[in-house]
Amino acid sequence: MEAGGLPVELWRLILAYLPVPDLGRCCQVCRAWRELIFSLDNTRWRQLCLGCPECRHPNWPSQPHLEPLSWREALKQHTLATRTWTRNGQELQSSACLLFFRRRKDRRVWHVGPGREFETLRGALGVAAPYDRVVLHPGVYEEQAEVVLKVPVELIGLGQLGEVALLVCMEQQCPTARLCNLVFMPPWFSTVVYKTSWGHVQLDNCNFEGAQLQIRGPGTCQARFCSFSQGSSAHLLSVVVSLLDSCDFSGSDTASVTVEGPPVSERNWACKHLTSLARTFPSKFSSSPSCPQGSSTPEPNPPGGVAKEYVSMEDWKRRTSGEAVCQGTVIGDGWSDGEHSEGEEEKNTRKLFTLDCKIPCENHSLSHLLKPRADGSLPLASSSDPPSAAPDPLTLQQELDRDPEAQILASSILGCILRRCLFRNGKGGVHLSNYAQARLEDNVFRGLNYAVRCIQNSTIVMLRNEVCECRASGVFLRLSAQGLIAENNIHSNGEAGLDIRKGANPIILCNRIHSGLRSGVVVLGNGKGSIRSNLIYNNKEAGVYVLFSGNPVVSGNHIFQGQAAGIAINENGRGMITGVYLCVFVCVSLLCCYQSAGLNLHIFIPDNVIRENQWGGVDIRRGGDPILKNNYIGYGYSDGVVVGERGRGLIEGNQVYCNKGCGVWVMSSSLPQLLGNYIVHNCMYGLAVFCRKDPENVEAREGNWPGQEVIGGDAASGERRGAEGDAREGQENFNEEGELFAWESDLDSEDERHSARRSISVALVESNCLSYNGAVGLYVKSSEALNVFANLVNSNCGPGIAVLQSSQLTRLVANCIVKNGRGGVAVEKDCRVELRGNGIYENSGHGVRFSGNGQIVENDVVGNGGSGIQVSVSSDIKVVRNRVQPAMGCGIALLGPLKAIVRDNILFQGNPENKKSLLHTDFISESCVLRNNSILRHNSCTPAPAWVLENPPPRPLAGSPAGLSSSRFPSRLGISMTTRVGATVESGCHSGSMFCSIL
């Protein structure tokens, strides 16, 4: 019979009457018949699948509105799964045993019910032979004592689900059993309705109401399309492998699924079949961080928006309704650089000067940062356009390819396996403790107190789950828990999306963590973890919050559009916030079956992109001591990096750009090291160092700041409440499982904490580029010492460097300060400053305007619009061995009575029309010493001399002056949860960070 003899539509109509066995035989006729049978997927196969009383919709319970990829395949998987319980005969050696255990064709069917062969379930089980089927007719069956299953048997409820109810407590003492289409309710003497300690049980389409399922290893369980309601739960103890597939858990009083104890070494016959069945589940990794299929959560702005879209400063100002500079508050406290005191100078400083005899100064040690590259492009420090590219996060497959440990976890099949289950409206979802293992795939956790809790050295693998609307944190990891959490959609939770404490060390990859009512990820109490390639956005508080000795690695994430800080490191928090090449020692036992050798892998950790957050992109306070390295921190509505009171850390190689506040805001009571950063195109100061300290009053600690002119006050107090809420929740829920709440005891002692660090006594700013910022490049109003070495400060709208307050010594050494919109360096009265070995070139105002105390030694001050060096109101100043060429002003101007030593300087005339003295003094006294200063002028009768800066060449020089030592290494990683830090903010960003009162 040829398939082409009739129209396809007619064949489909005929075949729609065939049962499953006949359809299978038709598939074996030929290829044409096979394709014809396959074409019935949405008709006959759908009808057969939905009409099967032993299973429900393939996407039940979480997504029953979605069609499966194939109804035929869904029915096939169901049919194979229903036979798993009979497959133990294949492993036996004896032929007699094979005959005994195999599923025999002549097995009997026993009927139980009123008017049937047996009135009670116990009576039918007493006569049933191995693999017989016991059919229970509609009714309620109650047993007053425990029922024991001693032979393999199949219990089937007849009719619709709910028509057969069992009030029994059953213990399985046989190799295998199957229960289908039954409702279990607890008897009067026990809440446990089914338990086994060595056999395998298969549960299909069953309901548990207020009852508990208990499986103890080496016993195993496979539950499909089952409902656990009214406080029901599944308790698995030391299971090797068990599979809960497409189950519905609701209304639990504790955890819906509890997995406890390590998998036992002994295995029963079903482990091989369950492992094989678990591996058939598709584990395709998507190309980008995503959420489970069918999620209704809206997508955020494209994570690569900064990477793929060029954003000009004008566009950014238009988007944020901001200005490139802070109107009326760029220079605080009525301070000005004083270079416009004379009307003629004011006019001169507003135009561009041309030196008749320009001294070449382009070949100083930092000139490579200003010159075009070989391909003609401009380096970031000299480009008038902000950075237009940032890296995209890696896909999960890329992460697994470079991380053998994560790869092993992703493929592990041990413990309890939950897939496509729905957990809703209860206290807890899944709880793991005491070295337990579990794997969760494509589940939905909604409306619980918490979704997953993993403690006491347990291991969790979570792939493609949705965790939302939990009243506390979504996922808790405690007490050295570990595992892999990848490609999950974690959102809209009442506390942190992920909460990591007490030595927990998970790998968190490619998740979407967003829309939380508090922080996205919290790491505290010696918690660790590797947080990589996630999208963390739109959380009410910090995207990643590290405190109380938390010490994670945070890399390759996009952290954006948060309502507070992007990353907050507080209360002795540590961590590596980084993108860098690392050489990692990996034990080959992870790769080659427990061999003892090892190898080194060079792994690239990609950069974090931290953007568009309402507060600081990164906020470090109260002993926070991270490594912040090679990150993109831009387009924030406040400052880029905030280092608050007692903040520490290494801040190296970051691009901090286009933030509406300052690029980096540092409190003088902190000791950071800023090395090699690009701080460019920020609307206010590039780097601001202030003397403000966080208040210690009760109101600030409680987050009650009435009348405060800051954005985010509520979030600040909320962050504290969030931390306290986590603590309260932990005290309430964790003690009952034996976890001590006194996690402060996990912290390192002070001796241990500081013995691992190199002592840092002075904040260090070295080898940074501070360019094209809307106000001053480096603004210092500090009460503590500061070292500023080898930085490029160019093209800022205000002065290059302004020191308004400096009771301790501020050292400005080997910096290049060039082409700033006003002066090069401005030092106010009573400041202690040393300028040594700097190159100060072509600034619009004075090269150096100095009213404090200190030294100006061996600097090149060339081509500036005002005076080269102007000294006034100084009580103790040395101006020694400088080379100065002004454009139109004085070379060195000494204004008023001074205690000064001015000697061994070389002053070049820049313009013959300049009538001002190259060495100008208003008042000479015994306290003012002028000696051995050389003045080189133009001779109108001879050509202009070819003046050059040589012996030494133009400053800054390639190396720091002798005797200067600056470490390029961190003070050492050290880390902690916050009670609450508050910093009230006055109007104007110079008294404190513009918006960043805390995180």
N, C-alpha and C positions, 0 to 999 in steps of 0.2 A: 504494500500500500504506500504510494508515494504521497509525500506531504504536499506536492504541488498539484495534486489532482483536484483539490478544493481551494476556494479562497481562504486566505489566512484567518480572516475574521470568523469564518464558519468553523475552521479547525479549533479556534480558541473557544468558541461556544460549546463544541463537543467535548473538548478536553476539560472544560470547567466542571464536569460531572465526575471526574475520576478522583479516587482517593489517593493518598500519598504513595502507597506502594506501586500503584499503576503508573503514576506520573514518573516515579523513579525508573521503572522499566522502559517507559517511552524515551527517556533521556539516553538510554543505551542503544537505541536503534541505529541512529546515524547522527551526523553533525547537524543536518537540517532539522531533524526532530528535536535534537537537544536545544537548538536556538529557539524553536517554537515553544518548547516547555518553559524556557527561561523568560520568554516574552509574557508569560502569565503572572509576572511578579506582582503587579498592582491589582490583580483580579483574584485568580484562584489561590495563589500562594498567600495573599493577604487574608483571604477568607479562612483558609485552613489554619493560619497562625493565630488569628484572633478567636477562632472557634475552639481552640484547644483548651480544655478546662484546667490544664496543669500549668499554664503560663499566662502572663498578661501582655499588654502592649510592650514591644521590645524596648521602648524608651521610658517605660514606667520605672520609678515614680517621679523623677525630676523633670522630664521633658516629654510627657505623653502626647503633646501637640505636634511633635516633630515626627516625620516619617523616617523609618530606618533606611539605610542605604539599600538594603535588599530584604524583602519579606521572606524570600526563599532561604536566604542565608540565615536569617534569624530563626526560622523554623528548624533548619538543619542544626544550628548550634544548640537549640533547645532539645532536640531529639538526642544528640550526642551526650548532652549533660545528664539527661534522665537515665542514661545507661551506665554512668560512671560507677554507681554503687554496686554493680554486678561484675566488675572487671577483675576482682582479686584472684580468680581461678588461674589466670595466665602465669602467675609467678610460682605456683606450687610445683613441686617436683614429682610427687607420686601420682600415678595415673588414677588410682582410686580417689585421691583427693580432688583431682581435676573433675571426675565425674560427679563428685559430691557438691563442689562449690559452683560449678558452672550453672548458668541460667537454663534450667531444663524446660523443654517444651511441654512436659506433662505436669507442670506445677499446678496446684489446685487454687481455686478462688473460694474464699470463705466469706459469707455474708453475715453481718452483724446488725441487729436492729429488732424492733418489735415484730414478732411473727416470722423471723428469719431463723437460720440454723442456730445462731447463738444470740442470746439476749445481751450479753456483756462482752466487752473487749477482752477481759481476762480469760473468759472461756474459750474464745477463738484462738488466742495466742497459746493456750495450753495444748492445742491439737495441731497447730500449724507446723508444717514441715519447712525445711530451709527453702527460701526464696518463694514461698507461697504468697499470694496476694490476699489481704484482708480488706474487704470493702465495707465501710461503715455507712449505713443508710441515714438519712436526716434524723437528727435528734441530739440529745445531750447525754454524754456517757461519763459517769462519775465513778471513781474508784476510791475506796476508803483507806487503801494501803498502797505502798509503792508497787508498781508493775515492772517486772524485769523481762527484758527481751533477751532470750538465750539462744535463738536461732535467727539467721537473716530472714527478714520479712519486709513486706511492702504494705503500708497502711494507706488506704485511699478513701477520701471522703466523697460520697456520691452527691451529685447536685451542685448547686451554686455554692461558692465560698461563703461560709457563715451558717450553712444549714447543718453542719456536723461540728459539734463542740465537745472537747475532751477536758474534763476536770480531773487530771491525773498527774502523778509524778512518775515518770518512766526512767528507768536506768537501763542502758544498753550494755549487755555483756556478750555481744556477738560481733563478728568481724564487720558486718555491714547492715544497714537498714535504710529504708526510704519512707518518708511521710509526705503526703501530698493532699492539698485541698482541705486542710483541717484548721480548726480554731482551738488554740490551747489557752486554758484558764487555770490558775493555780488552785489546787485543792486546799482544804482547810488546814492541813498540817505542814505545807511547804510552799514557798514561792518558786522553787525550781520545778519546772515541768518536764524537762528532758536533760539528761546528763549521760556522758560516756567518758571513760578514761583510757580506752584503747581501741575502740572500733571507729568505723566511719559512718556518719549519718548524712543523708541527703534530704533536705527540706525544700519542697517545691510548693509555692503558692499557699503558704500557711500564714495564719495570724496568731500573734502572741499578745494577749491582753493582760497586763499586770503580772506578767510571768517572766521567768528567767531561763535562758538556755545556757547550759554549762558544759564546756568541752575542755577536757584535761588531756595534755599530751601523754603518750603519742596518739591519742584519739584525734580525729579530724572531722571537719564539718564542711558541707557545701550547702549554702542556703540561697535560693533563688526566688525572687518575686514574693518575698515574705514581708509582713508588716509587724512591727514591734511598737505597740501603743500602750497608753495608760500606764506608763512607768515600766514597761518591759525593757529587758536588756539582754545582751549576749556577753557571757563571761568566758574568756578563753585563757587557760592556764598552761603555760609552757608548750603551746602548740607548735608543731614543726611547720605545718602549712594548713590553712583553712581558708575557704573562699566564701565571702558574702557578696552576692551579686544582685543588683537591682532590688534592694530592700528599702523599706520605708521605716525610719525611726522617728517617733514623735512623742512628746509629753514625758520624757524621762525625768525621774527624780534625781538620778546621779548621772553617770556616763552611760550613753546608749550601748557602747561597745567598750569593754574593758579587756585589755590584753596585758597579762602579767606573767613575769618569769621568762627566762631564756628558753629558746626552743630546745627540747630534749634531744639527746643524741639518738635514741631509739626511734625508729620510724615504722609506721604501719603500712599495709599494702597499698593504701589509697594515695600516699604522698606523691608517688611518681605520676599518677594520673592527674592529680590536682595541679602539680607543678606544670605538667604539659598543657593542661587546660588554661592555666593562668598566663602562660607564654603566648597563647594564641590571641590574646587580647591586643588590639592594635596599639602600638606605642609610637606613633609617628610624631616627631618633634616639629613644631611649626617653625616658620622662618623668622618669627619675631615674638616677643613676649605677648601672650594672648590670654584669653579667658575661655572657660568651657563653652562648647557649642551651645547656642541658644541663650546665652546670657543677655539680659536686657540692659546691661550697664552701658551708657554711652561712651564712645571712644574719646580720649582726650585730644587736645591739639597734637598734631603729629610730633612725635618725640624728636624727629630730626629737623624740626623747624629752624632751629638755630644753625644746624649743619647745612641745610640745603638752601636756605633762604638768606640772601644778603639783606642786612638791615642797617641802614645808615643812621647816624646819630640824629639827623633831622626826623627820620621816621620814628625813632624811639622816643624823641621828645614829643612828637605829635601823638603817639600812642599813649604815653603816660601823662600828657598835659604838663610836662615838666620843662625846665629850661636847662641849658648847658651849664649854667652857673646858678648858684643860690642867690636870688635877688636880695641884696641888702644884708646878707649874712655870710658872705664868702669869707671875709676877714672879721674875726669876732672882736667884741668889746671895744668898738670904735677905733681899732688899730689900723694904721695904714703904713705902707712901707716908707713913707717920708721922703720919697724921691721927687715929689712935686712941690717942694717947699718954695721954690723959686719959679716965677712965671716963665722965664726963658727955658729953664730945664724941663718944665712941664710940656712946653711946645716941642722941645727937642726929643723928648722920650716918646712922642706920639708919631714920629715919622721914622722912616728907615734911613739909616746912615750909610754912607759909602766912605770907607777909609781910603785916603790917598795912598797910604803905604800899609796895606793890609798884611799882617803877619800870618803866614799859613799855619793853621792849627788843626788840620783835618786828620792828622796821622797819630792821634793819641791812642791809648790802648783800648778804648771803647768805640773807636770810630767805625769798626765793622758793623756795629749795631745800627748805624745811620746810613751806610752806603747801600746802593742798590745791589741786589744779588746778581749772579752771573746770568740768570734768565731775564733780567730787567725788572723783576718784581721788587717791591720795597719791603724791607724787614718790618716786623710789627712795631718796633719802637719808633720808626720814622714815617709810618703810613698814617695819613690823615683820615683813613677809613678804619672803622672798628673791625675786629676779626669776623669773618663771615663763614667759618667752617668749624664744626665740632664733630667728634666721632659718633656714629650710631652704635647702639648697644649690640653685643654679639647675640646670635641665636643660641638656643639650647644645644643644638648639635655642635656648634663651634666651641661652646664651653666644655662639652663632654670630650671633644677631641683633644683638648689641651689639659684635661684634668682626669688622670686615671682613677683617682679615688671616687670622684663623682660618677664616672662611667661604671664603676663596679656597683655603686649604690643603685644607679638607675636600672641595672639589669638584675638586681637581687630579687629572688622570690623566696621569702622565708616569713614565718609567723602568720599573722592574720592579713589577708588580702581583701580589701573592700573596694568595689568598683561600682560606679553608677548608682550609688545609694543616695537617699535623701535623709538628712538629719534636720529636724525642725522643732521649734517650740518646746524646748526642754532645757535641762540644766547643762548637760554636756554632750558632746559628740563622741569622740574617741579618746580614751585614756590609756596611756602606756606607762608601765612602771617595772622596775626591777629587771633590767636587761631584756625587756620584751622587744619584739620586732613587728612592724606592721608596714603594709604598703597600701596607699590610698590613691585611687585613680578615678578621675571624672566624677567625683562625688559633689554634692551640694550641701553646705552647712548654712542654715539660715535661722535666725531668731533664737539662738541658744545663749546661755551664759558664756560659754566658750566652745570653740569647735574642736580643737585638738590640744591635749595636754600630754607632753612627753617628758618623763622624769626618770631619775635613778638609772643612768647609763643605758637607757633604751634607745632604739634606732627607729626613726620614722622616714619613710619615703613618700612624699606627697607630689603627685603629678596631675596637673590640669584640673584641680578642684576649684570650686567657688566657695569662698568663706565670707559671709556677709551678715550684717545686722546683729552681730553678737553683742551682748550687753557689756561684757568685759573684753579682754583681748581675744583676737581670733585664734592664734596659735601660741601656746606657752611651751617653752623648753627650759628645763631645770636640771640641776644635779647631774652634770656631765652627759646630758642627752646629746644625740647627734643624729645625722641623717641628711637627706637631700629634699629640699622644698623647691620645686621647679614648675614654672608655667602655670601657676595658680592665679586666680583672680580674687584678691583679698581686699574687701572694700566695705565702707559704711559701718565699721565696728565702733562700739562705744569707747573702747580704750585702744591700745596699740594694735595694729594688725598682726605684728609678730613681736613677742616678748621673750627675750633670751637672757637667762640669768644663771648664776652659780655654776660656772664651768661648762655650760652647754656650748657645743661647738658645731652647729649645723652648716651645711652649704646651701645658700639661698640664691637661686639662679632664675633669671628671666621671668619674674613674677610681675604682675600689676598690683601695686599696693597703693590704694587711693581712697579718697573721700572719707577718711576716718575722722571721728570726732576728737581724736587726740593725735598722737604721733603715728607715723607709718611703721617704723621698726624701733624698738627700744632694746638696748644692750646694757646690762648693768650687773653689779655683783659678781665680778670676774667672769661674766659671760664673754664668749668669743664669737666665732662664726665668720664665714666668708660670704659677703653680700655682694653679688656681682650681676651686672647686666639686667637690673630690674628697672621698671618704670615706677617711680614713687612720686605721686602728685596729688595735689588738691587735698592734702590733709590739714586739719585745723591747727595742728601744732607741728613740731619738727618732723621733717621727712625721716631722718635717722637721728635718734637721740641716744647718746653714749654717756654713761655716768657710773659712779661708784665702781671704778676699776673694770668697767667693760672694756674689751680690747678686740674689736672686730677688724677684719680687712674689708674695706668698702671700695669697690672699684667697678668701673664700667657702667655705672648706673646713670639714668637720667632722673634727676630730682628737681621737680619744677612745679610752678603754680601752687606752692604751699601757702597757707595763710599765716605762717610764722617763719622760722628759720628753715633753711634747707637741711643742714646738718648741725646739730648742737652737741658740743662736747663739754661736759660740766662735772663738777664734784669729783675731781681726780679721774675723769674719763681719759682713755687713751685711744689707741687704734691707728690703723693705717688707712688714710683716705687718699687713695693713690692710683696712679697709672704709671707703671714702670716695668722694665725687664727684671725678672728675678731669677736667680739660680737656685733651684729647689732640689734638695736631696730626696729621692723617692725610693723606698724599699722595693726591691724587685718582687718581694713576696706578694705585693698587691697585683703583680702582673704575671708572675710565673710560678704559681703553685708553691708558695711558702719557701722559696729559696732565700738564702741568707744574704745574697749580694745586694748592692744598691747602685743607683746611678744618679747623675745630676741632670736635671732638665732645665733648660732656659725657657721660661714662660713669660709671655707678655701679658701684663694686667692692663686693660685699657683704661682710658681716662673717664672720670665722672664728669657729667655735664650738669651743673647746678645753676638753674636759671629761673627768673621770673617769680622769685619768692618774695613775700611781703616784708619779711625781716631780713637779717643778714643771710647771705648764702651759706656761710659757715660761721658758727658762733661758738667761741671757746672761752670758758670762764671757770672760776673756782677750782684751780688746780688741774683743769683739763690739759692734757699733754699729748696731743696726737702728732702723727706725721701727716701733713697735708701736702701732697706732692702731685704735680702734673695734672691738675684739674682745670676745667673750664668753669669759671664762676662769673656769670654775666646777666645783664638785663634784669637785675633785681630792683625792687621798688624801694630798697633801703641800701645798706652798705654791702660790699662784696664779702669781706671777711671781717669779723668782729672778734677782737681779743679783749675780753673784759677783765675784771679784777682777778688777779692771781692766775691769769691764763698763761700757758706755756706752749711749747710745741715747736716743731720744725715746719715752716711754711715755705715750700721750695718748688720752683718750676711751674707755678700756676699762671694761668691767664685770667686776670680779674679785669673785667671790661664792661663798659656801658651800664654801670649800676647808677641808680638815681641818687644815691647818697655818695659816701666815700668809697674808694676802692678797698682800702684796708683801714680799719678803725681800731686803734690800740690804746688801752688804758695804761697809765704809767706804772701801776702796781703790778703789771704783768711782765713776763720775761720770754717773749717769743723770739724765734730766729727766722727772719725773712730773707731767703736766699734765692736769687735767680728768678724772681717773679716778673711777669709783664703786667703792670698795673696801668691800664690805658683807657682813655675815653670815658672816664667816670664823670658824673655831672658835678661833683664837689671835689674835695681833696683827693689826691692820689693815695697818700698815706698820711693819716692824722694820728698823732700821739698826744693824748690828753691826760690831765692830772686828776680827772674825776674818778671817784671810787663809788662802788655800789653802797647804798645806805644799809645800815644794820638795824634800822628801827623795825618795830613789830609790824607796822602797816605794810612796809615794803616786803617783809618776809611772807606776809599773808596775801600779798598781791592786791591789797586795797589801796589804790592810789587815786583818790578823787581829784578831779580837775586836771588830770595829767594830759599833756598835749602830745600823746604818742599814739600811733596806730599799733594795735596788738596788745594793749593792756589786759584785755579780757583773756586773750590767748595765753599771756604770761601767767596769770593766776590759774588759768585752766591747766597749764602744763604741770603746775605744782599739784593741783587737785588730781590730775591724771596719775602722777607718781604716787600720791597718797592713796588714790583709789586702787591702783595696782597692789599697793601694800595691804590695804584693807581686804581686798578680794583674796589676796594670797593668804592672809591670816585666817580668813573665814573658810576657805576651801582646801588649802594645802595641808593644814595641820592634820586634818582627818585622814590623810594618806601618808602620814609619817614624815612629811617634809618640814623641817624646822624653818620657821619664818625669820629667825635671827640671821639673815644673810650677811649682816655686817661682819659676822665672825669669819666669813670667807675672805675678807679683804686682807691684803698683805699688811704686815706690820710696817710702821713708819721706817724702821731700820732697813727692812728688806726692800721697801719701795725706793728709798733714796740710794741704797748701795749700788743699784743697777744703773744709776744715772751719772753722767758727768755734771758737776756743779756748774750752773750758769748764774752769774751775778749781774750781768748787764744785758739788756735787750740788744739784739743785733739786727741791723738792716744792711744786707750786703748783696751786691751784684744784681740789683733789681733795675728794671726799666720803668720809670714813672713818667708817662708821656700823655700829652693831649687831654689832660684832665681839666675840668671846668674851673678850678680854683688853683690853690697852691699845690705844687707837686708833693712836697713833704712839709707837713705842718706840725710843729712841735710846741706843745704847751704842757710841759711835763715837770714833775718834781723829782725825777729819778734819772740816773745816768742812761745814756744812749750812745751806741756806736753805729755810725753810718759810713760804710766802706764801699768804695768801688761801684757806685750806682750811676745810672744814666738818668738824668732828670731833664727832660726836654719838652719844649712846645706846650707847656701848660699855660692856661689863661692867666694865672696869677704869678707871683714869684716862684722861682724854682724851689727854694727852701726857705721857710720862715720859722724862726725860733722866737716865740713870744715869752716863754717861761722855761727856765732851765736852771734850777737851784743846784743840781748836780751837773757834772761835766757832760756835755754833748760833743762827741768827736765826729767831725765831718772830714773824712780822709779819702783821698784818691777818687773823688766823684767827678763826673762830667756833667756840668750844669749849663745847658745850651738852649738858646732861642726861646726862652720863656717870655710870656706876654708882659711881664713887669720886670722886677729885678732878678738877679741871680740868687743871692743869699741875703736875707734880712735877719738881723739879730737885734732883739729889743733890749731895753735897759735891765740890768741886774742878771742877765743870763750868762752862764759860763759855757763858752763854746771854743773849741779848737778847730780851725780850718787848716788842713795840712795836705799838700800834694794834690789839690783839686784843679780842674780845668774849668774856668767860668767864662763862657764865650757867647757873644752876640745876643745877650739878653736885652730887652727893650729898655729897662731901667738901669739903675746902678749895678755894677758887678757884685760888690759886697757893700751892704750898709750895716754898720756894726755899732751898736750902742751898749754892748755888754762888756764882759771881762773875758780874757783868754788870749789866744794866739792866732795870728794869720801868718802862716809860715809856708813858704815854697809853693805858692799857688801861681797859676797862670791866669790872669784876668784880662782878657783881650776882647775888643770889639763891642763892648757893651754901650748902650745908648747914653747912660748917665756917667757919673764918675766911676773910675775903676774900683777904688776902695774908699769909702767914706766912713770916717770914725767920729763918733760924737758921744758925749755924756758917758764916757768910759773912765773907770777908775783905775784900771790896770790892763794894758793891752800891749802886745808885741806884734809888730808888723815887720817880718824879717824874710829876706831872700825871695821876694815875690817878683814876678815879671808882669808889668801892667801896661796896657795900651787902651786908653779910652777912645770913644768915638768923638765926642764933643765936650765932655766934662773934664774934671780934674783927674789926674792919675791917682794920686792919693790925697784926700782932703781930710784935714784934721780940724774939726769944728769945736771951738770952745776950749776951756782949760781941761787938759787931759793928763793922766799919768800914763805915758806911752814911750815905747822904744821903737823907733822906725829906722831900720838900718839894712844895708846891703840889698836894697831893692833896685830893680832896673825898670825905668819908666820910659816907654816909647811914645813919641808923638804920633797920633793917628791922622790928624787933619791940620794942615797949615792954618786954616781959618779959625781954628780953635784958639781963642785968646786966653783961655784959662790956664793957670799954672798947673804944670804936671804934679808938683808937690806944693799943695796949698795948706797954709796954717793960719787959723784965725788968731791964735794966741800962743805965744811961746813962753814956757816957764821952765824952771829947773827940772821939773818932773817929766818934761817931754824931751826925749833925746833923739836927735836926727843925726845919722852918721852913715857915711859910705854909700849913699844912694846915688845911682847913676841916672842922668836924664839925657835921653837921646832925642834930638830935635831934627826937623828937616832944615836943610840949607837951601834957600830959595835960588842960590846961584848954581847949585849942582843938582844932578838928578837925585831922586829919592833913593836912599839906600835900600838894599834888599835885606830887610830885617827878617830874621828867622829865629824860631825857638829851638835852640840846640844846646847840648851839654847842660842839662838833659833835654831831650826832645819834648814836644808838647805833653803837658800833663792832662789827665792822670797817666802815670807810667804803668808798664805791664804788671809789675808786682807791687805789693803794698810796701810802704817804707819800712825800713828795718825796725825791729822792736815791736811791730804790730802783729798780733796773732788773732786770727778769727777762725773758729771751727766751722767746718761745713757739715758737721754731723749733728744729729739730734741730741738733745739733752738726755735722752733715752725714753724709749717708749715706756711708758708706764701705764692705770685707768679707773669711773664711778657713777647712782640715781640722785636726783636733786631734790632737796626739800623745796627750794624756790629761791631764785636769785632775782633781786629787783634793782633796777637802776633808774631812778626818776630822771627825766630829761627836761632840761630847760629849752626855751625857744632858741633856735640856732644850733647848727650841728657842731659848732666848736666847743660847746660845753658838754657834749656827750654825743653818742651816736644818734643819727637823725631819727630813726624809727626803732632801732634795735635796743629797746630797754632791757631785754632779756631773751635769752633762751639758754 
